[in-house]
Amino acid sequence: MRITVNQMKPITLLIAIVIGLTINCSKAYAGKTEVMVVAGGCFWCVESDFESVPGVIKAVSGYTGGSTKNPTYKQVVHGGTGHYEAVQITYDSNKVSYAKLLYLFFRSVDPTDAGGQFCDRGKSYRTAIFVSNAREKTIARAALTEAGKALDRKIVTPILRAKQFYKAEANHQDYYKGTKLVLTRYGLKRQSSAYKVYRKACGRDAQVRKLWGGAAPFIH
């Protein structure tokens, strides 16, 4: 079967349209992905909480806010690095907004505690929001003000300029669902079980429930 020049024009046009739509769709999808960084005490818990939020693509535990390059977990919790235990959250902004994620963040922590979070004390366990631009700073300020009004208490969570984020060691990633056996004060347990025991013993959910009541989104 021979295809004439006149027959080829519609085919060529159709191919061009398909290619154009594919490129535009790819660009549109890529534009949905955004990243935010927050510190909310134990990064295992923050990672677990936010990976359950529809629209969140992934959450990575790590360290930020300090001056030490490539810090280790031991260095950060021991103090002196200036880093917070933090979580880098990648999300689809067409499915969940930055403002909504901050709303959830404040209600998953005790933003009135300047000395750490729950049973974890010290500078590395304090809360913080790390912003990369003026838009994020404006939204973060609004979220902080709203949280203060909701609690009728002073919020001590600082809004800080984003610094380099260092991914934590592999054994700290997805700890809440890990299957590796670890030795704890309660005996030998799989990471997922050890995480549940730790979270309950630390009093995180109990304190959040006491502070936020029914507005707390991640109570276990």
N, C-alpha and C positions, 0 to 999 in steps of 0.2 A: 504494500500500500504506500503510495507516494503522498507526502504532505506538501501542499503548495505553500508559496510565500504568504499568501493571504490567510491560510489556515494556521501558520506558525505564529502570527502576530498575537492572537488571543491566548495561545499557549504560553508564549513568552511573557505576556502581561500577567497571566495567572501565576506563573512561577515567581515573577518579581513581587507580586502582592504577597504571596506566601512567605517569601524570604523576608520582606519588609515587616510583616506581622510577627514573624519569629524573632527578629532582632529587637523590635519594639517591646514585645512581651518579655524578652530576656532582660532588657534594660529596666523595665517597670518592676520586674520581680527583684532584680538586684537592688533597686532603690528602696525596697521595703525593709531591708536588714539594717538595724542600728545596734549600737552597743552602749551599755551603761555600766558604771562601776559603783558599788556600794560596800560599806563595811557594816556588819551587823552582829559582831561577836564571832562565835565559832563559824568558820566558813563552811563546814560540813552542813550545818543547819540552814544557812542562807541558800546554799546550793540546792539542797533538798526542797526547800520551800518554793523557790522560783522555777525550778524545772517542772513543777506541777501546774504552772500557770499557762493556760492556753495562749498561744502566740509567742511564748518563749522558745527559742530554738535550742539553746544550750546555756549552761552556767558553768563557769570555770573557777575553781578556788585558786587564790593566789595572794600576793602581797603588793601593797602600793602605799604611796604617801611618804616614804622615807628616803634616805640618802644612800644606803648600802646597796651596791650592785649585786644582782643575783643572790639575794638572801636565801638562807635555808630556814626551815621551820624552827629549828632550835634557836637560831639567831634571833628570829623575830619574837618568839614568845619569851625569850630570856630578856629582851629589852636592849635598847641602845641603837637599834637600826632606824627607828622612826617610822617603821612600816606598820600598817594595819593588816590584820587578816581581812581580806576583801574578796569579793566575787565579781567577776566580769560576766555580765548577762547580755547575751545576743538575742535579739527579739525581732519579730516581724511587726513593724509599726502600723501596718494595715489591719492587724489583728488585736494589738494591745498597744496603748500609748505610753509614752514616757511618764506622763502625769499619773496614769493608772498604776504603773509599776511602783512609783514613789509612794502613792497612797497605800499600796499593799506593804511596801517596805516599812513605813512608819508603824503600821499596825502589826508587824511581826517582830518588833524589838521594843526595848524600853528606852525611848529617846530622851528620857529625863535623867538617865544614869551616866555621869561623866567618868566613872571609874572602871568601866568594863561592861560586860553583859552577863547577868545572872551569876552562875558560879565561877565564870571566867573573869578574873580581875587583871587589871594592868592596861597600859596604853595600847597594846596591840589588839585588844578586844573591844575598844571603844567603837561607837557608831560614827559613820561619816558618809557623806555623799560627795562623789568626785565628778565635777562638771568639766566639759570640754569646750563649751562655747557660751555666748550670752543667752541664747535661747534656753539651754539646759539650766543655767543659773537662775533665770527668771522663774521657770517652772518649779525648780527645787525650792526657791524662796517661798513661793505660793503654797507648796505642799507642806513646808515647815510651819508656816503661819497657820494653816488649816489644822494641822495636827495639834498645835499649841492650843487653839481654840477648842478643839474637840476634847482635850484632856483638861483644859483650864489650868495648865501647868507650864512652866518654862521648859522649852525644848533645848537641849544642849548639843544636839547633833550638829556638827559644823558642815558647812558647804565649802569644799576645798577645790582648788584647781587640780585637774587631773594630772597625774605624773605617770611615769612608766609603770606598767603593770607586769609583774613577774609571776608566771604560772607556778603554782606550788608543785611539790614532788608528786609523782604518779600515784603513790599510795594515799594521797589526800583527795584525789579526784573521784567523784561518785562514791565516796566512802559509805554513804547511807544505803547503798545497794550492793556493796562489795561482797564477794564470797570468800575472800582470803581469811584464814584463821589468824586471829590476833590474841595475844595474852593480855587480859585485863584484870583489874582488881577483883572481878567477879568470876575469874577463871578463863578458860580458853573458849572463845566465841568467834563466829563469823562476823566480818565487819558490819554487816547489816544489823545483826542482833546487838553487837557492841554499841552501835550508834543509837539504837532505840533505848538501851539501858542508860547510856550517857545522857541523852536528851532528857529523859525523865528525871534522872538523878540531879541534873543540873538545874532543874526547875524552870526551864525556859517556857514551856507551854503554860505552866501554872501561873507564872508571873505575868505573861502576856495576857492571859485570860482575866486575871485580876485587874490589870491596867486598862485593857480595851474591851473587855466583856464580849458581847456577841459580834463586835466589829472585827475581832481577830480572825484573819482568814486561814491560818495554817495550823490551827490547834490539832494536835495528834491525840 
